[in-house]
């Protein structure tokens, strides 16, 4: 049989580990996988005719082919003492690269945990799949939208209310295929979260208390299905933690939010609530306005929040996971309008 120049299979995998480049798309989605590549070692030892025979995800295939095609010459296979063409199949693994948190040191102690469904995110996804029909008009129009629903849970785990966030403004930085949700989609998502799901109550300092959870419901018009934002863990074991807590966020916003002059002249004010993803490294990214006050105020809130420093990522079973938190920014005009930008007040909770 052909032999990789070195000490057999160990040398092959040493070569792969040294030269493998983890695809950026897979890293962003925290995907791992494996690819099986078939190739021929010709009588000179060169590798040719490489092709994919099986893979767990297409995102890894180009890199697997690149690795095989860049391999140095093998010792060719022989039959009756003569070098011949021999087909080989190689498994190339793509393990998840280790996460390097941006913030060193111990994370702050978590005092408050939001409510979560019994059975976690998987139980919630199954509930939506079984109880939330895609509104027919939206299905026919292939409408895709993201609806954020706030579910209020009492201290015994009972659902008190489910209400949508304001949809006055379109979600920002979301997929271009997403549209502002219409009333039918909002009503369907809200109704599905009112009943039929068992919840665990929120906790503060170990005691069950009344609390709320935010559920982003994704209507996918292309497939006609209703899902969650599956790349985000909605109910991690440990939620993201902000160094310095809410007061630190308040100080940051007070120093960085600028009241847009034209919004000030128009007397526009109100609260903007921004949904922020927190990466496994603790990077704050992908802001989406879930409660709109005014397009200009929305833009300014997103601009300022996008500059937030890293936070401690959420943890699930001790491992960092992609999660989210909400940042409310309240724009209030103080006194008569005599200056270009009297300021913006920001509240967090």
C-alpha positions as CSV (number, residue, x, y, z in Angstrom):
1,X,0.0,0.0,0.0
2,X,1.1,3.6,-0.5
3,X,2.8,5.2,2.5
4,X,2.8,8.8,3.6
5,X,6.5,9.9,3.8
6,X,7.2,9.7,7.5
7,X,5.9,7.3,10.1
8,X,2.7,6.1,8.7
9,X,-0.7,7.5,9.7
10,X,0.7,9.5,12.6
11,X,2.6,11.6,10.1
12,X,-0.5,12.2,8.0
13,X,-2.4,13.6,10.9
14,X,0.5,15.6,12.1
15,X,0.6,17.2,8.6
16,X,-3.2,17.8,8.7
17,X,-3.1,19.3,12.2
18,X,-0.2,21.6,11.2
19,X,-1.8,22.9,8.0
20,X,-5.6,22.8,8.7
21,X,-7.3,26.2,8.6
22,X,-10.6,26.2,10.3
23,X,-13.2,27.8,8.0
24,X,-14.3,31.2,9.3
25,X,-18.0,30.4,8.6
26,X,-17.8,27.2,10.7
27,X,-16.0,29.1,13.5
28,X,-18.7,31.8,13.6
29,X,-21.4,29.1,13.9
30,X,-19.3,27.0,16.4
31,X,-19.5,23.9,14.1
32,X,-17.4,20.9,14.2
33,X,-17.3,18.1,11.6
34,X,-15.5,15.5,9.5
35,X,-14.9,15.0,5.8
36,X,-14.0,11.8,4.0
37,X,-11.8,12.4,0.9
38,X,-11.0,9.9,-1.7
39,X,-7.8,10.3,-3.9
40,X,-5.4,8.3,-5.9
41,X,-1.6,8.0,-5.3
42,X,-0.1,7.6,-8.7
43,X,3.1,5.6,-9.5
44,X,5.3,8.7,-8.8
45,X,3.7,9.1,-5.4
46,X,1.8,12.3,-6.4
47,X,-1.8,12.7,-5.1
48,X,-4.5,13.2,-7.8
49,X,-8.2,12.9,-8.5
50,X,-9.2,14.1,-4.9
51,X,-12.9,14.2,-4.3
52,X,-15.3,14.3,-1.4
53,X,-17.2,11.1,-0.7
54,X,-18.9,12.0,2.5
55,X,-19.0,15.1,4.8
56,X,-21.0,16.2,7.9
57,X,-21.2,19.8,6.6
58,X,-20.4,21.3,3.2
59,X,-18.6,24.2,4.9
60,X,-15.6,22.0,5.6
61,X,-15.3,20.4,2.1
62,X,-13.1,23.1,0.4
63,X,-10.6,23.0,3.2
64,X,-10.4,19.2,3.2
65,X,-9.7,19.1,-0.5
66,X,-7.1,21.8,-0.1
67,X,-5.3,19.8,2.5
68,X,-5.2,16.6,0.4
69,X,-4.1,18.4,-2.7
70,X,-1.2,20.1,-0.9
71,X,0.2,16.8,0.6
72,X,3.8,16.0,-0.5
73,X,4.5,12.9,-2.6
74,X,3.8,9.5,-1.0
75,X,5.8,6.4,-1.4
76,X,3.7,4.8,-4.2
77,X,2.0,1.5,-3.8
78,X,3.4,-1.6,-5.5
79,X,2.1,-4.7,-7.1
80,X,4.6,-7.4,-8.1
81,X,7.4,-5.0,-7.4
82,X,6.0,-2.3,-9.8
83,X,4.6,1.1,-8.7
84,X,0.9,1.3,-9.5
85,X,-2.1,3.6,-9.0
86,X,-3.8,3.0,-5.7
87,X,-7.0,4.7,-4.4
88,X,-7.0,5.9,-0.8
89,X,-9.7,7.4,1.5
90,X,-8.8,9.7,4.3
91,X,-10.9,11.0,7.2
92,X,-10.2,14.6,8.0
93,X,-11.6,15.9,11.4
94,X,-12.5,19.5,12.1
95,X,-12.7,19.8,15.9
96,X,-14.0,23.1,17.4
97,X,-11.0,25.4,18.1
98,X,-10.8,26.3,21.8
99,X,-12.5,29.5,22.8
100,X,-10.2,32.3,24.2
101,X,-12.3,34.6,26.4
102,X,-11.5,38.2,25.9
103,X,-11.9,39.0,29.6
104,X,-9.4,37.3,32.0
105,X,-10.0,36.4,35.7
106,X,-13.1,35.2,37.6
107,X,-16.5,36.3,36.4
108,X,-18.9,38.2,38.7
109,X,-21.3,36.2,40.9
110,X,-24.7,35.8,39.3
111,X,-27.5,37.0,41.6
112,X,-30.5,36.8,39.3
113,X,-31.5,34.1,36.8
114,X,-34.5,34.6,34.4
115,X,-37.3,32.0,34.1
116,X,-36.8,29.1,31.6
117,X,-39.0,26.4,30.2
118,X,-38.8,23.0,31.8
119,X,-36.7,21.0,29.3
120,X,-34.9,24.2,28.2
121,X,-34.6,25.5,24.7
122,X,-35.2,22.2,23.1
123,X,-38.6,21.9,24.8
124,X,-39.5,25.4,23.7
125,X,-38.5,24.7,20.1
126,X,-40.7,21.5,20.1
127,X,-43.6,23.4,21.6
128,X,-43.5,26.1,18.9
129,X,-43.2,23.4,16.2
130,X,-46.2,21.5,17.5
131,X,-48.5,24.5,18.5
132,X,-47.6,27.4,16.3
133,X,-49.0,27.1,12.7
134,X,-47.5,29.4,10.1
135,X,-50.2,32.0,9.2
136,X,-51.4,31.0,5.8
137,X,-51.2,34.5,4.3
138,X,-47.6,34.9,5.4
139,X,-46.8,31.4,4.1
140,X,-48.2,32.2,0.7
141,X,-46.3,35.5,0.6
142,X,-43.1,33.7,1.9
143,X,-42.8,36.3,4.6
144,X,-39.8,35.9,6.9
145,X,-39.8,37.9,10.2
146,X,-38.4,37.8,13.7
147,X,-40.9,38.4,16.5
148,X,-39.7,39.1,20.1
149,X,-42.1,38.1,22.8
150,X,-41.8,38.9,26.5
151,X,-43.2,36.1,28.7
152,X,-44.0,37.0,32.3
153,X,-43.7,34.1,34.8
154,X,-44.8,34.2,38.4
155,X,-42.8,32.8,41.3
156,X,-44.6,29.4,40.9
157,X,-43.7,29.0,37.2
158,X,-47.2,30.0,35.9
159,X,-47.4,32.2,32.8
160,X,-49.0,35.5,33.7
161,X,-48.8,37.2,30.3
162,X,-47.0,37.1,26.9
163,X,-46.7,40.4,25.1
164,X,-44.8,41.4,21.9
165,X,-42.2,44.1,21.9
166,X,-43.1,47.2,19.8
167,X,-42.6,46.7,16.1
168,X,-42.8,50.3,15.1
169,X,-39.3,50.2,13.6
170,X,-37.8,47.5,11.4
171,X,-35.2,45.2,13.0
172,X,-31.7,46.5,12.2
173,X,-28.7,44.4,11.2
174,X,-30.9,41.4,10.7
175,X,-31.0,39.3,7.5
176,X,-32.1,41.3,4.5
177,X,-34.8,38.6,4.0
178,X,-36.5,39.6,7.2
179,X,-39.4,42.0,7.1
180,X,-41.1,44.0,9.9
181,X,-43.6,41.5,11.4
182,X,-47.2,42.0,10.6
183,X,-50.0,41.8,13.2
184,X,-50.9,38.2,12.2
185,X,-47.3,36.9,12.9
186,X,-47.1,38.8,16.1
187,X,-50.5,37.5,17.3
188,X,-49.5,33.9,16.4
189,X,-46.2,34.0,18.2
190,X,-47.7,35.7,21.3
191,X,-50.6,33.2,21.5
192,X,-48.4,30.2,21.3
193,X,-46.4,31.4,24.3
194,X,-49.4,32.1,26.5
195,X,-50.2,28.4,27.3
196,X,-49.0,24.8,26.9
197,X,-45.5,25.2,28.2
198,X,-44.2,24.5,31.8
199,X,-41.8,27.0,33.2
200,X,-39.3,27.2,36.0
201,X,-39.6,30.5,37.9
202,X,-36.9,33.2,37.9
203,X,-34.5,33.2,40.8
204,X,-32.8,36.0,42.8
205,X,-30.3,35.1,45.4
206,X,-31.6,31.5,45.3
207,X,-35.3,32.4,45.9
208,X,-38.0,31.9,43.3
209,X,-39.4,35.3,42.2
210,X,-41.6,36.7,39.4
211,X,-39.6,37.4,36.3
212,X,-39.7,37.6,32.5
213,X,-38.0,35.9,29.6
214,X,-37.5,37.2,26.0
215,X,-38.2,34.6,23.2
216,X,-37.2,35.5,19.7
217,X,-39.5,33.6,17.3
218,X,-38.3,33.2,13.7
219,X,-40.8,32.8,10.9
220,X,-38.9,31.4,7.9
221,X,-40.8,32.2,4.8
222,X,-38.7,30.0,2.5
223,X,-39.3,26.8,4.4
224,X,-42.6,27.8,6.0
225,X,-41.4,26.8,9.4
226,X,-41.3,28.5,12.8
227,X,-38.1,28.1,14.8
228,X,-35.9,29.9,17.4
229,X,-32.5,31.5,16.8
230,X,-30.8,28.2,17.2
231,X,-27.3,29.5,17.1
232,X,-28.1,31.4,20.3
233,X,-28.6,29.7,23.6
234,X,-31.6,31.4,25.2
235,X,-31.4,29.8,28.6
236,X,-27.8,29.1,29.5
237,X,-26.7,27.7,32.8
238,X,-25.0,31.1,33.6
239,X,-26.2,34.2,31.7
240,X,-23.7,36.7,30.3
241,X,-22.1,38.9,33.0
242,X,-21.1,42.6,32.6
243,X,-18.1,43.7,34.6
244,X,-19.3,46.3,37.0
245,X,-23.0,45.3,36.5
246,X,-25.8,47.5,35.2
247,X,-24.2,50.6,36.7
248,X,-21.2,50.1,34.4
249,X,-23.5,49.9,31.4
250,X,-25.3,53.1,32.5
251,X,-22.0,55.0,32.8
252,X,-20.9,53.7,29.4
253,X,-24.1,54.8,27.7
254,X,-24.2,58.2,29.5
255,X,-20.7,58.9,28.1
256,X,-21.3,57.6,24.6
257,X,-24.9,58.2,23.6
258,X,-25.4,61.5,21.8
259,X,-28.9,63.0,21.2
260,X,-29.3,63.4,17.4
261,X,-29.9,67.1,16.8
262,X,-32.7,66.6,14.3
263,X,-34.5,64.2,16.7
264,X,-34.1,66.9,19.4
265,X,-35.5,69.6,17.2
266,X,-38.4,67.3,16.3
267,X,-39.0,66.6,20.0
268,X,-38.5,62.9,19.5
269,X,-38.0,60.9,22.7
270,X,-38.7,57.5,24.1
271,X,-37.1,54.1,25.0
272,X,-35.1,52.0,22.5
273,X,-34.4,48.4,23.6
274,X,-31.6,46.6,21.8
275,X,-31.1,42.9,21.6
276,X,-27.4,42.1,21.6
277,X,-25.7,38.8,20.9
278,X,-22.7,37.8,23.1
279,X,-20.2,35.5,21.4
280,X,-18.4,32.7,23.1
281,X,-15.4,35.0,23.6
282,X,-17.6,37.7,25.2
283,X,-17.7,40.0,22.2
284,X,-20.9,42.1,21.9
285,X,-22.3,42.0,18.3
286,X,-25.3,41.9,15.9
287,X,-27.5,44.5,17.6
288,X,-31.2,44.4,16.8
289,X,-33.7,47.0,17.8
290,X,-36.7,45.2,19.4
291,X,-38.4,48.3,20.8
292,X,-38.3,51.3,18.6
293,X,-38.7,55.0,19.6
294,X,-37.7,56.8,16.4
295,X,-35.5,55.8,13.5
296,X,-32.8,58.3,14.4
297,X,-32.9,57.4,18.1
298,X,-32.7,53.8,17.2
299,X,-29.6,54.4,15.0
300,X,-27.9,56.3,17.8
301,X,-28.6,53.6,20.4
302,X,-27.3,50.9,18.0
303,X,-24.2,53.0,17.2
304,X,-23.3,53.6,20.9
305,X,-24.1,50.1,22.1
306,X,-22.0,48.5,19.3
307,X,-18.9,50.1,20.9
308,X,-19.5,48.4,24.2
309,X,-16.4,46.6,25.6
310,X,-16.3,42.8,26.0
311,X,-18.3,41.0,28.7
312,X,-18.2,37.6,30.3
313,X,-19.9,35.1,28.0
314,X,-22.7,32.9,29.0
315,X,-21.9,29.4,30.2
316,X,-23.7,26.1,29.6
317,X,-22.4,23.2,31.6
318,X,-19.2,25.1,32.2
319,X,-18.5,25.9,28.6
320,X,-18.9,29.3,26.9
321,X,-21.8,29.6,24.5
322,X,-23.3,32.3,22.3
323,X,-26.2,34.0,24.1
324,X,-27.7,37.5,24.4
325,X,-28.9,40.3,26.6
326,X,-31.1,43.4,26.3
327,X,-30.0,47.0,26.7
328,X,-32.7,49.6,27.1
329,X,-31.8,53.2,26.3
330,X,-34.2,56.0,27.2
331,X,-33.9,59.3,25.4
332,X,-35.4,62.1,27.5
333,X,-35.4,65.8,26.6
334,X,-34.7,67.8,29.7
335,X,-36.1,71.3,29.8
336,X,-36.6,73.7,27.0
337,X,-34.7,73.1,23.7
338,X,-32.0,75.7,23.9
339,X,-29.0,73.7,23.0
340,X,-28.2,71.4,20.1
341,X,-28.0,68.2,22.3
342,X,-29.0,68.5,25.9
343,X,-28.3,64.8,26.3
344,X,-29.8,61.3,26.6
345,X,-30.5,59.4,29.8
346,X,-29.9,55.7,29.7
347,X,-31.5,53.1,32.0
348,X,-30.6,49.5,32.3
349,X,-32.2,46.5,34.0
